[in-house]
Amino acid sequence: MIVRKLTVGAERFPLLVVDDFVANADELVDYAVTQTFTVQGRYYPGIRCVAPPRYQQFLLATLGSAMLECLGVARGSLRLSMCHFSIVTTPADRLELPQRIPHVDSLAKHGLASIHYLFRKDLGGTAFYRHRSTGFESIDESRNERYLRTLEAECAGALAPGPGYINGDTPLFEQIGRQDGIFNRLLLYPRNVLHSGCIAHDFVPDPDPRTGRLSINSFIDVLPG
């Protein structure tokens, strides 16, 4: 396991990049093949199923101290509010507006997200963004109303994003960081930073865990203690 601790953007939010995260990542792919994936929620552009409990325990046990350090918390308890296998399956021309722009997973300042890439093809990684007109790189409760009001006005005008996944700079958003999707690489970052998958315009959806854009996505809550 190789761990790099980075900071991103003017807000210098933490990003943990972990290569070779598990000893045998192919076993996770084999497990995913045996599971039933379904659509869960309207915003993730694909299908999901729950990751095995042993993986969830390993994630917290292995990176627990690094998670607390990312948030500048001296101590606390950690819990997973989500840990799912995920496969992107929505064609670019069928995306709804929220799926065509960067998003945050939560407005909470003390929450983390991770993505663990489990594909070997060049299917794109994850990028982080700054909203140009507000300068925001993260969204919390104090920023949310202004951000949504500004974004709604922009998307109603000439700057509205066209069809397709965002994958680089646009009139509304500037890409401020990017990590490639490498097999068995895990990223860990605050849940309230603007981010999106890097999915090319010619991406072909594939629901097969062995050949599609398979990852494990997790939300981690840090409880003071």
GROMACS elastic network, one bead per residue, 0.5 to 0.9 nm:
[ bonds ]
;  ai    aj funct       b0    kb
    1    18     6  0.66858   500
    1    19     6  0.57776   500
    1    21     6  0.53567   500
    1    22     6  0.74533   500
    1    23     6  0.83797   500
    2    17     6  0.80909   500
    2    18     6  0.55591   500
    2    19     6  0.51076   500
    2    20     6  0.66173   500
    2    21     6  0.76396   500
    3    16     6  0.69870   500
    3    17     6  0.57913   500
    3    19     6  0.65506   500
    3    21     6  0.87874   500
    4    15     6  0.82865   500
    4    16     6  0.58266   500
    4    17     6  0.51172   500
    4    18     6  0.64029   500
    4    19     6  0.85502   500
    5    14     6  0.71822   500
    5    15     6  0.60710   500
    5    17     6  0.65309   500
    5    18     6  0.87971   500
    5    70     6  0.87346   500
    6    12     6  0.86781   500
    6    13     6  0.83547   500
    6    14     6  0.58956   500
    6    15     6  0.50341   500
    6    16     6  0.61594   500
    6    17     6  0.76459   500
    7    11     6  0.85164   500
    7    13     6  0.52965   500
    7    15     6  0.56623   500
    7    16     6  0.84877   500
    8    11     6  0.70785   500
    8    13     6  0.54096   500
    8    14     6  0.65309   500
    8    15     6  0.69334   500
    8   128     6  0.80776   500
    8   176     6  0.69858   500
    8   177     6  0.62704   500
    9    12     6  0.51205   500
    9    13     6  0.69863   500
    9   128     6  0.84689   500
    9   129     6  0.83279   500
    9   130     6  0.79654   500
    9   137     6  0.73612   500
    9   176     6  0.57004   500
    9   177     6  0.71686   500
   10    13     6  0.82252   500
   10   137     6  0.79744   500
   10   176     6  0.87400   500
   11   136     6  0.85778   500
   11   137     6  0.68780   500
   11   138     6  0.81079   500
   13    70     6  0.84851   500
   13   137     6  0.88447   500
   13   138     6  0.86745   500
   13   189     6  0.77759   500
   13   190     6  0.74559   500
   13   193     6  0.80802   500
   14    70     6  0.58137   500
   14    71     6  0.78670   500
   14   188     6  0.82399   500
   14   189     6  0.60728   500
   14   190     6  0.72443   500
   15    70     6  0.76921   500
   15   187     6  0.69512   500
   15   188     6  0.57585   500
   15   190     6  0.78957   500
   16    66     6  0.82672   500
   16    67     6  0.87579   500
   16    70     6  0.79683   500
   16   186     6  0.79777   500
   16   187     6  0.55931   500
   16   189     6  0.65426   500
   17   179     6  0.84066   500
   17   185     6  0.71267   500
   17   186     6  0.59699   500
   17   188     6  0.67023   500
   18    21     6  0.58955   500
   18   116     6  0.89812   500
   18   184     6  0.83907   500
   18   185     6  0.55645   500
   18   186     6  0.50020   500
   18   187     6  0.63249   500
   18   188     6  0.82552   500
   19    22     6  0.86949   500
   19   182     6  0.81771   500
   19   183     6  0.83985   500
   19   184     6  0.62534   500
   19   186     6  0.64118   500
   19   187     6  0.88227   500
   20    23     6  0.70210   500
   20    24     6  0.87803   500
   20    25     6  0.83167   500
   20   183     6  0.79950   500
   20   184     6  0.51726   500
   20   185     6  0.59046   500
   20   186     6  0.81613   500
   21    24     6  0.88859   500
   21    25     6  0.80759   500
   21   116     6  0.82385   500
   21   184     6  0.57900   500
   21   185     6  0.61368   500
   21   186     6  0.64971   500
   22    25     6  0.57475   500
   22    58     6  0.89068   500
   22   184     6  0.69428   500
   22   185     6  0.89534   500
   24    27     6  0.58529   500
   24    28     6  0.76785   500
   24   184     6  0.87877   500
   25    28     6  0.53346   500
   25    29     6  0.68053   500
   25    30     6  0.89312   500
   25   118     6  0.71906   500
   25   183     6  0.82002   500
   25   184     6  0.61774   500
   26    29     6  0.50068   500
   26    30     6  0.62104   500
   26    31     6  0.85893   500
   26   118     6  0.79985   500
   26   184     6  0.89335   500
   27    31     6  0.61368   500
   27    32     6  0.86142   500
   28    32     6  0.61749   500
   28    33     6  0.87166   500
   28    51     6  0.86760   500
   28    52     6  0.86625   500
   28    55     6  0.87010   500
   28   118     6  0.80564   500
   29    32     6  0.50288   500
   29    33     6  0.63416   500
   29   118     6  0.69270   500
   29   119     6  0.86671   500
   29   209     6  0.64982   500
   29   210     6  0.64569   500
   29   214     6  0.81224   500
   30    33     6  0.52291   500
   30    34     6  0.69541   500
   30   209     6  0.82690   500
   30   210     6  0.77921   500
   31    34     6  0.54747   500
   31    35     6  0.69111   500
   31    51     6  0.88678   500
   31    52     6  0.83876   500
   32    35     6  0.52584   500
   32    36     6  0.81814   500
   32    37     6  0.86914   500
   32    49     6  0.82965   500
   32    51     6  0.80511   500
   32    85     6  0.72070   500
   32   209     6  0.62712   500
   32   210     6  0.84145   500
   32   214     6  0.88130   500
   33    36     6  0.81680   500
   33   208     6  0.75249   500
   33   209     6  0.57303   500
   33   210     6  0.70525   500
   35    49     6  0.71389   500
   35    50     6  0.87096   500
   36    48     6  0.82260   500
   36    49     6  0.66272   500
   37    47     6  0.55454   500
   37    49     6  0.50268   500
   37    50     6  0.86907   500
   37    85     6  0.82994   500
   37    86     6  0.81876   500
   37    87     6  0.85226   500
   37   207     6  0.87610   500
   38    46     6  0.81875   500
   38    48     6  0.54194   500
   38    49     6  0.66836   500
   39    42     6  0.78582   500
   39    44     6  0.82284   500
   39    45     6  0.84764   500
   39    46     6  0.63064   500
   39    48     6  0.62259   500
   39    49     6  0.87809   500
   40    43     6  0.85127   500
   40    44     6  0.75389   500
   40    46     6  0.82206   500
   40    47     6  0.66541   500
   40    48     6  0.65018   500
   40    49     6  0.84796   500
   41    44     6  0.66207   500
   42    45     6  0.76025   500
   43    46     6  0.86785   500
   43    96     6  0.82579   500
   43    98     6  0.71278   500
   43    99     6  0.64789   500
   44    47     6  0.77150   500
   44    48     6  0.89401   500
   44    86     6  0.87848   500
   44    88     6  0.79704   500
   44    99     6  0.74905   500
   45    87     6  0.83040   500
   45    88     6  0.56883   500
   45    89     6  0.63238   500
   45    90     6  0.52165   500
   45    91     6  0.85316   500
   45    95     6  0.74048   500
   45    99     6  0.70221   500
   46    86     6  0.70019   500
   46    87     6  0.55613   500
   46    90     6  0.56495   500
   46   205     6  0.89739   500
   46   207     6  0.84606   500
   47    85     6  0.83137   500
   47    86     6  0.58038   500
   47    87     6  0.54599   500
   47    88     6  0.66663   500
   47    89     6  0.68353   500
   47    90     6  0.89664   500
   47   207     6  0.79369   500
   48    84     6  0.61061   500
   48    85     6  0.53998   500
   48    87     6  0.64887   500
   48    88     6  0.89588   500
   49    83     6  0.86101   500
   49    84     6  0.53443   500
   49    85     6  0.53012   500
   49    86     6  0.68853   500
   50    53     6  0.86172   500
   50    82     6  0.81797   500
   50    83     6  0.61365   500
   50    85     6  0.60040   500
   50    86     6  0.88637   500
   50   216     6  0.89481   500
   51    54     6  0.84892   500
   51    55     6  0.68531   500
   51    56     6  0.72269   500
   51    83     6  0.57582   500
   51    85     6  0.55882   500
   51   216     6  0.71720   500
   51   217     6  0.89099   500
   52    55     6  0.54733   500
   52    56     6  0.66773   500
   52    83     6  0.85410   500
   52    84     6  0.86059   500
   53    56     6  0.50157   500
   53    57     6  0.62419   500
   53    58     6  0.86070   500
   54    57     6  0.51515   500
   54    58     6  0.61665   500
   54    59     6  0.86674   500
   55    58     6  0.50156   500
   55    59     6  0.61411   500
   55    60     6  0.87946   500
   55    83     6  0.89399   500
   56    59     6  0.52121   500
   56    60     6  0.65332   500
   56    61     6  0.86658   500
   56    80     6  0.75765   500
   56    83     6  0.69308   500
   56   218     6  0.87081   500
   57    60     6  0.54280   500
   57    61     6  0.60542   500
   57    62     6  0.84553   500
   58    61     6  0.50937   500
   58    62     6  0.57840   500
   58    63     6  0.82560   500
   59    62     6  0.54268   500
   59    63     6  0.59784   500
   59    64     6  0.75123   500
   60    63     6  0.55372   500
   60    65     6  0.86431   500
   60    67     6  0.85210   500
   60    78     6  0.72129   500
   60    79     6  0.78003   500
   60    80     6  0.82604   500
   60   220     6  0.86939   500
   61    64     6  0.55361   500
   61    65     6  0.83565   500
   62    65     6  0.79090   500
   62    66     6  0.84976   500
   63    66     6  0.51576   500
   63    67     6  0.60249   500
   63    68     6  0.87756   500
   64    67     6  0.50970   500
   64    68     6  0.64805   500
   64    69     6  0.87215   500
   64    77     6  0.87907   500
   64    78     6  0.72747   500
   65    68     6  0.52348   500
   65    69     6  0.62252   500
   65    70     6  0.86841   500
   65    75     6  0.84154   500
   66    70     6  0.61039   500
   66    71     6  0.88442   500
   67    70     6  0.51361   500
   67    71     6  0.67564   500
   67    72     6  0.88194   500
   67    73     6  0.86530   500
   67    78     6  0.86365   500
   67   112     6  0.76107   500
   67   188     6  0.79133   500
   67   189     6  0.87519   500
   67   220     6  0.86120   500
   67   222     6  0.84156   500
   68    71     6  0.54153   500
   68    72     6  0.62069   500
   68    73     6  0.50723   500
   68    74     6  0.66586   500
   68    75     6  0.67071   500
   68    76     6  0.73787   500
   68    77     6  0.89180   500
   68    78     6  0.85545   500
   68   222     6  0.74964   500
   69    73     6  0.59355   500
   69    74     6  0.71248   500
   69    75     6  0.88353   500
   70    73     6  0.76959   500
   70   112     6  0.87006   500
   70   188     6  0.87039   500
   70   189     6  0.77559   500
   70   190     6  0.81000   500
   71    74     6  0.88443   500
   71   109     6  0.83538   500
   71   110     6  0.66753   500
   71   111     6  0.82045   500
   71   112     6  0.83991   500
   71   190     6  0.78268   500
   71   222     6  0.87720   500
   73    76     6  0.71646   500
   73   110     6  0.89692   500
   73   222     6  0.86630   500
   73   224     6  0.81320   500
   75   223     6  0.89254   500
   75   224     6  0.69926   500
   75   225     6  0.62867   500
   76   222     6  0.63816   500
   76   223     6  0.54896   500
   77   221     6  0.83211   500
   77   222     6  0.59186   500
   77   223     6  0.51644   500
   77   224     6  0.65227   500
   77   225     6  0.62336   500
   78   220     6  0.67049   500
   78   221     6  0.57319   500
   78   223     6  0.61549   500
   78   224     6  0.88856   500
   79   219     6  0.84831   500
   79   220     6  0.57151   500
   79   221     6  0.53239   500
   79   222     6  0.67594   500
   79   223     6  0.79074   500
   80    83     6  0.66622   500
   80   218     6  0.69187   500
   80   219     6  0.56952   500
   80   221     6  0.61527   500
   81   218     6  0.75524   500
   81   219     6  0.55024   500
   81   220     6  0.60820   500
   81   221     6  0.67230   500
   82   217     6  0.75403   500
   82   218     6  0.51406   500
   82   219     6  0.50188   500
   82   220     6  0.73720   500
   83   216     6  0.67378   500
   83   217     6  0.56380   500
   83   219     6  0.65799   500
   83   220     6  0.87109   500
   84   215     6  0.82213   500
   84   216     6  0.54200   500
   84   217     6  0.54087   500
   84   218     6  0.64390   500
   85   214     6  0.68852   500
   85   215     6  0.56610   500
   85   217     6  0.63880   500
   85   218     6  0.88929   500
   86   209     6  0.88927   500
   86   213     6  0.78829   500
   86   214     6  0.56498   500
   86   215     6  0.52768   500
   86   216     6  0.58697   500
   86   217     6  0.67174   500
   87   205     6  0.87084   500
   87   206     6  0.79228   500
   87   207     6  0.64141   500
   87   208     6  0.82109   500
   87   209     6  0.72003   500
   87   212     6  0.65721   500
   87   213     6  0.52523   500
   87   215     6  0.65840   500
   87   216     6  0.88291   500
   88    91     6  0.87841   500
   88   205     6  0.65708   500
   88   206     6  0.75605   500
   88   207     6  0.74919   500
   88   212     6  0.75856   500
   88   213     6  0.58352   500
   88   214     6  0.73484   500
   88   215     6  0.89989   500
   89   204     6  0.81972   500
   89   206     6  0.60171   500
   89   207     6  0.60539   500
   89   212     6  0.83422   500
   89   213     6  0.82427   500
   90    93     6  0.83317   500
   90    94     6  0.65822   500
   90    95     6  0.68485   500
   90   204     6  0.89508   500
   90   205     6  0.63855   500
   91    94     6  0.55053   500
   91    95     6  0.69458   500
   91   164     6  0.80873   500
   91   203     6  0.78186   500
   91   204     6  0.71696   500
   91   205     6  0.62636   500
   92    95     6  0.56770   500
   92   100     6  0.85953   500
   92   163     6  0.64778   500
   92   165     6  0.61131   500
   92   201     6  0.72036   500
   92   202     6  0.84753   500
   92   203     6  0.77974   500
   92   204     6  0.88466   500
   93    96     6  0.87924   500
   93   163     6  0.55928   500
   93   164     6  0.58975   500
   93   165     6  0.89305   500
   94   163     6  0.78591   500
   94   164     6  0.80946   500
   95    98     6  0.80645   500
   95    99     6  0.57887   500
   95   100     6  0.65342   500
   95   163     6  0.70254   500
   95   164     6  0.67818   500
   95   165     6  0.77678   500
   96    99     6  0.54343   500
   96   100     6  0.67210   500
   96   163     6  0.85339   500
   97   100     6  0.52174   500
   97   101     6  0.69909   500
   97   155     6  0.87779   500
   97   161     6  0.77288   500
   97   162     6  0.86712   500
   97   163     6  0.83180   500
   98   101     6  0.58021   500
   98   102     6  0.77584   500
   98   103     6  0.74000   500
   99   102     6  0.75538   500
   99   103     6  0.79770   500
   99   164     6  0.85980   500
   99   165     6  0.70956   500
   99   166     6  0.85237   500
   99   196     6  0.86961   500
  100   161     6  0.69726   500
  100   162     6  0.78252   500
  100   163     6  0.70243   500
  100   164     6  0.61155   500
  100   166     6  0.56619   500
  100   196     6  0.88117   500
  101   161     6  0.74928   500
  101   165     6  0.72961   500
  101   166     6  0.58570   500
  101   172     6  0.89113   500
  101   173     6  0.82264   500
  101   195     6  0.85439   500
  101   196     6  0.73267   500
  102   127     6  0.87294   500
  102   128     6  0.77915   500
  102   129     6  0.69024   500
  102   131     6  0.89134   500
  102   166     6  0.73414   500
  102   173     6  0.80447   500
  102   194     6  0.54642   500
  102   197     6  0.84401   500
  103   192     6  0.83803   500
  103   193     6  0.76829   500
  103   194     6  0.50715   500
  103   195     6  0.55762   500
  103   196     6  0.65045   500
  104   107     6  0.71998   500
  104   138     6  0.76005   500
  104   139     6  0.71290   500
  104   191     6  0.61631   500
  104   193     6  0.55439   500
  104   194     6  0.50813   500
  104   195     6  0.65642   500
  104   196     6  0.86762   500
  105   108     6  0.88524   500
  105   112     6  0.89452   500
  105   113     6  0.77728   500
  105   190     6  0.88231   500
  105   191     6  0.51016   500
  105   192     6  0.59176   500
  105   193     6  0.78887   500
  105   194     6  0.84542   500
  105   195     6  0.89194   500
  105   219     6  0.84111   500
  106   109     6  0.81849   500
  106   111     6  0.76611   500
  106   139     6  0.82781   500
  106   140     6  0.79563   500
  106   190     6  0.89036   500
  106   191     6  0.54740   500
  106   192     6  0.51391   500
  106   193     6  0.85349   500
  107   111     6  0.86724   500
  107   138     6  0.84920   500
  107   139     6  0.59686   500
  107   141     6  0.59628   500
  107   144     6  0.78758   500
  107   191     6  0.73741   500
  107   192     6  0.51723   500
  107   193     6  0.87079   500
  108   111     6  0.59460   500
  108   139     6  0.86439   500
  108   140     6  0.62715   500
  108   141     6  0.76629   500
  108   190     6  0.87980   500
  108   191     6  0.72562   500
  108   192     6  0.63888   500
  109   112     6  0.84982   500
  109   139     6  0.88462   500
  109   140     6  0.67964   500
  109   190     6  0.72646   500
  109   191     6  0.75175   500
  109   192     6  0.65601   500
  110   190     6  0.75183   500
  110   191     6  0.81479   500
  110   192     6  0.88978   500
  110   220     6  0.89746   500
  110   221     6  0.68706   500
  110   222     6  0.60256   500
  110   223     6  0.81561   500
  111   189     6  0.87040   500
  111   190     6  0.59258   500
  111   191     6  0.55595   500
  111   192     6  0.77284   500
  111   219     6  0.72569   500
  111   220     6  0.58071   500
  111   222     6  0.60540   500
  112   188     6  0.68152   500
  112   189     6  0.55583   500
  112   192     6  0.81175   500
  112   218     6  0.82595   500
  112   219     6  0.58422   500
  112   220     6  0.50033   500
  112   221     6  0.65502   500
  112   222     6  0.79832   500
  113   187     6  0.81039   500
  113   188     6  0.57250   500
  113   189     6  0.55391   500
  113   190     6  0.59938   500
  113   191     6  0.51717   500
  113   192     6  0.89214   500
  113   217     6  0.73182   500
  113   218     6  0.55685   500
  113   220     6  0.60282   500
  113   221     6  0.88909   500
  114   186     6  0.67039   500
  114   187     6  0.53058   500
  114   189     6  0.64940   500
  114   190     6  0.87186   500
  114   191     6  0.86720   500
  114   216     6  0.79150   500
  114   217     6  0.56737   500
  114   218     6  0.51210   500
  114   219     6  0.65984   500
  114   220     6  0.79767   500
  115   126     6  0.87271   500
  115   185     6  0.82436   500
  115   186     6  0.55092   500
  115   187     6  0.53516   500
  115   188     6  0.68597   500
  115   215     6  0.64756   500
  115   216     6  0.56303   500
  115   218     6  0.65232   500
  116   181     6  0.86703   500
  116   182     6  0.89966   500
  116   183     6  0.81956   500
  116   184     6  0.63987   500
  116   185     6  0.57092   500
  116   187     6  0.65163   500
  116   188     6  0.89230   500
  116   214     6  0.87310   500
  116   215     6  0.52943   500
  116   216     6  0.50030   500
  116   217     6  0.65030   500
  116   218     6  0.86107   500
  117   120     6  0.85118   500
  117   125     6  0.80404   500
  117   181     6  0.59749   500
  117   182     6  0.62508   500
  117   183     6  0.53775   500
  117   184     6  0.54997   500
  117   185     6  0.55941   500
  117   186     6  0.63576   500
  117   187     6  0.86553   500
  117   213     6  0.80822   500
  117   214     6  0.65994   500
  117   216     6  0.67724   500
  117   217     6  0.88705   500
  118   181     6  0.85225   500
  118   182     6  0.77645   500
  118   183     6  0.50886   500
  118   184     6  0.57110   500
  118   185     6  0.79081   500
  118   209     6  0.86466   500
  118   210     6  0.87950   500
  118   213     6  0.74718   500
  118   214     6  0.53076   500
  118   215     6  0.50864   500
  118   216     6  0.75872   500
  119   122     6  0.80891   500
  119   123     6  0.76490   500
  119   181     6  0.78444   500
  119   182     6  0.72844   500
  119   183     6  0.53590   500
  119   184     6  0.80235   500
  119   209     6  0.83292   500
  119   210     6  0.75673   500
  119   211     6  0.69347   500
  119   212     6  0.68973   500
  119   213     6  0.58455   500
  119   214     6  0.57317   500
  119   215     6  0.73154   500
  120   123     6  0.80247   500
  120   181     6  0.83744   500
  120   182     6  0.67454   500
  120   183     6  0.53064   500
  120   184     6  0.89022   500
  120   211     6  0.80883   500
  120   213     6  0.87659   500
  121   124     6  0.85877   500
  121   181     6  0.88367   500
  121   182     6  0.85160   500
  121   183     6  0.84797   500
  121   211     6  0.77858   500
  121   212     6  0.84344   500
  121   213     6  0.82462   500
  122   125     6  0.86301   500
  122   180     6  0.87012   500
  122   181     6  0.73393   500
  122   182     6  0.81296   500
  123   180     6  0.89470   500
  123   181     6  0.69371   500
  123   198     6  0.78957   500
  123   199     6  0.65689   500
  123   200     6  0.76057   500
  123   203     6  0.75107   500
  123   212     6  0.83888   500
  123   213     6  0.63603   500
  124   179     6  0.86429   500
  124   180     6  0.61251   500
  124   181     6  0.52312   500
  124   182     6  0.84880   500
  124   197     6  0.69430   500
  124   199     6  0.53311   500
  124   200     6  0.71736   500
  124   213     6  0.85556   500
  125   178     6  0.73591   500
  125   179     6  0.56281   500
  125   182     6  0.74705   500
  125   196     6  0.87665   500
  125   197     6  0.58746   500
  125   198     6  0.51728   500
  125   199     6  0.75826   500
  126   177     6  0.85451   500
  126   178     6  0.58469   500
  126   179     6  0.55403   500
  126   180     6  0.66489   500
  126   181     6  0.70003   500
  126   187     6  0.86484   500
  126   195     6  0.70433   500
  126   196     6  0.57978   500
  126   198     6  0.52535   500
  126   199     6  0.86208   500
  127   167     6  0.78322   500
  127   168     6  0.79652   500
  127   175     6  0.67728   500
  127   176     6  0.75697   500
  127   177     6  0.55971   500
  127   179     6  0.63610   500
  127   180     6  0.85887   500
  127   194     6  0.86257   500
  127   195     6  0.55489   500
  127   196     6  0.55636   500
  127   197     6  0.61942   500
  127   198     6  0.61901   500
  128   137     6  0.79674   500
  128   174     6  0.84930   500
  128   175     6  0.58125   500
  128   176     6  0.56423   500
  128   177     6  0.50630   500
  128   178     6  0.62379   500
  128   179     6  0.89310   500
  128   193     6  0.73913   500
  128   194     6  0.57715   500
  128   196     6  0.66201   500
  128   197     6  0.88930   500
  129   132     6  0.89736   500
  129   136     6  0.86156   500
  129   137     6  0.61107   500
  129   138     6  0.87414   500
  129   168     6  0.87367   500
  129   169     6  0.84100   500
  129   173     6  0.61489   500
  129   174     6  0.54101   500
  129   176     6  0.52293   500
  129   177     6  0.70391   500
  129   193     6  0.80071   500
  129   194     6  0.54216   500
  129   195     6  0.57999   500
  129   196     6  0.81237   500
  130   133     6  0.89177   500
  130   134     6  0.83962   500
  130   135     6  0.59552   500
  130   136     6  0.55858   500
  130   138     6  0.79325   500
  130   172     6  0.86434   500
  130   173     6  0.55879   500
  130   174     6  0.51331   500
  130   175     6  0.64170   500
  130   176     6  0.65456   500
  130   194     6  0.69724   500
  130   195     6  0.89227   500
  131   134     6  0.58684   500
  131   135     6  0.52746   500
  131   136     6  0.53391   500
  131   137     6  0.64332   500
  131   138     6  0.89715   500
  131   147     6  0.85794   500
  131   151     6  0.88437   500
  131   172     6  0.61420   500
  131   174     6  0.65175   500
  131   194     6  0.82197   500
  132   135     6  0.51594   500
  132   136     6  0.74874   500
  132   171     6  0.78276   500
  132   172     6  0.56689   500
  132   173     6  0.53889   500
  132   174     6  0.63974   500
  133   136     6  0.82047   500
  133   150     6  0.80109   500
  133   151     6  0.89335   500
  133   172     6  0.73000   500
  133   173     6  0.84895   500
  134   137     6  0.89125   500
  134   146     6  0.83707   500
  134   147     6  0.70772   500
  134   150     6  0.79872   500
  136   139     6  0.68368   500
  136   143     6  0.82085   500
  136   147     6  0.80209   500
  136   193     6  0.88694   500
  136   194     6  0.83724   500
  137   176     6  0.87212   500
  137   192     6  0.86983   500
  137   193     6  0.58795   500
  137   194     6  0.57793   500
  137   195     6  0.88669   500
  138   143     6  0.84987   500
  138   190     6  0.87543   500
  138   191     6  0.87323   500
  138   192     6  0.53866   500
  138   194     6  0.56307   500
  139   142     6  0.78435   500
  139   143     6  0.56508   500
  139   144     6  0.58616   500
  139   147     6  0.77319   500
  139   192     6  0.55191   500
  139   193     6  0.63848   500
  139   194     6  0.74034   500
  140   143     6  0.54129   500
  140   144     6  0.58633   500
  140   192     6  0.65723   500
  140   193     6  0.89122   500
  141   144     6  0.52586   500
  141   145     6  0.76769   500
  142   145     6  0.74120   500
  142   146     6  0.83916   500
  143   146     6  0.57045   500
  143   147     6  0.60534   500
  143   148     6  0.86436   500
  144   147     6  0.51093   500
  144   148     6  0.60210   500
  144   149     6  0.84389   500
  145   148     6  0.53404   500
  145   149     6  0.60586   500
  145   150     6  0.85310   500
  146   149     6  0.51997   500
  146   150     6  0.60670   500
  146   151     6  0.84519   500
  147   150     6  0.52606   500
  147   151     6  0.59860   500
  147   152     6  0.84801   500
  148   151     6  0.50493   500
  148   152     6  0.59334   500
  148   153     6  0.85796   500
  149   152     6  0.52624   500
  149   153     6  0.64327   500
  149   154     6  0.87989   500
  150   153     6  0.52970   500
  150   154     6  0.62850   500
  150   155     6  0.87039   500
  151   154     6  0.50431   500
  151   155     6  0.60463   500
  151   156     6  0.85560   500
  151   172     6  0.84516   500
  152   155     6  0.52229   500
  152   156     6  0.62743   500
  152   157     6  0.89768   500
  153   156     6  0.52494   500
  153   157     6  0.67241   500
  154   157     6  0.53902   500
  154   158     6  0.74867   500
  154   159     6  0.59325   500
  154   160     6  0.62071   500
  154   172     6  0.78470   500
  155   158     6  0.75256   500
  155   159     6  0.61889   500
  155   161     6  0.68937   500
  155   172     6  0.89656   500
  156   159     6  0.77827   500
  156   160     6  0.61958   500
  157   160     6  0.57896   500
  158   161     6  0.86966   500
  159   162     6  0.88215   500
  159   170     6  0.89189   500
  159   171     6  0.63870   500
  159   172     6  0.69613   500
  160   171     6  0.86533   500
  160   172     6  0.82101   500
  161   164     6  0.84991   500
  161   166     6  0.85648   500
  161   170     6  0.80464   500
  161   171     6  0.83599   500
  161   172     6  0.81129   500
  162   165     6  0.89527   500
  163   166     6  0.89456   500
  164   167     6  0.88811   500
  164   199     6  0.87837   500
  164   200     6  0.85577   500
  164   201     6  0.64559   500
  165   196     6  0.85492   500
  165   197     6  0.80012   500
  165   198     6  0.76182   500
  165   199     6  0.60572   500
  165   200     6  0.72141   500
  165   201     6  0.69632   500
  166   169     6  0.80389   500
  166   170     6  0.78789   500
  166   196     6  0.72968   500
  166   197     6  0.78232   500
  166   198     6  0.69764   500
  166   199     6  0.72405   500
  166   200     6  0.83218   500
  166   201     6  0.87449   500
  167   170     6  0.85652   500
  167   175     6  0.84825   500
  167   196     6  0.80326   500
  167   197     6  0.75424   500
  167   198     6  0.50008   500
  167   199     6  0.60942   500
  167   200     6  0.66176   500
  167   201     6  0.82346   500
  168   173     6  0.83257   500
  168   174     6  0.72601   500
  168   175     6  0.56820   500
  168   198     6  0.77932   500
  169   172     6  0.80024   500
  169   173     6  0.58800   500
  169   175     6  0.53395   500
  169   176     6  0.89259   500
  170   173     6  0.51712   500
  170   174     6  0.63771   500
  170   175     6  0.83382   500
  171   174     6  0.78095   500
  175   178     6  0.76069   500
  175   195     6  0.89038   500
  178   198     6  0.83273   500
  179   182     6  0.86951   500
  179   187     6  0.83503   500
  179   198     6  0.89292   500
  180   185     6  0.88391   500
  180   198     6  0.83681   500
  181   184     6  0.87419   500
  181   185     6  0.71034   500
  181   186     6  0.88385   500
  181   198     6  0.85983   500
  182   185     6  0.54794   500
  182   186     6  0.86355   500
  183   186     6  0.88278   500
  186   216     6  0.89031   500
  189   192     6  0.87070   500
  189   193     6  0.78173   500
  190   193     6  0.60109   500
  191   194     6  0.84111   500
  191   219     6  0.76115   500
  191   220     6  0.86585   500
  192   195     6  0.88945   500
  196   199     6  0.87264   500
  199   202     6  0.83473   500
  199   203     6  0.64710   500
  200   203     6  0.52665   500
  201   204     6  0.89040   500
  204   212     6  0.89187   500
  205   212     6  0.70727   500
  205   213     6  0.79888   500
  206   209     6  0.81279   500
  206   211     6  0.69232   500
  206   213     6  0.72181   500
  207   210     6  0.87739   500
  207   211     6  0.79217   500
  207   212     6  0.57107   500
  207   213     6  0.80037   500
  207   214     6  0.86115   500
  208   211     6  0.55289   500
  208   212     6  0.52643   500
  208   213     6  0.84787   500
  208   214     6  0.83773   500
  209   212     6  0.53521   500
  209   213     6  0.73358   500
  209   214     6  0.57134   500
  209   215     6  0.89545   500
  210   213     6  0.86915   500
  210   214     6  0.78157   500
  211   214     6  0.78887   500
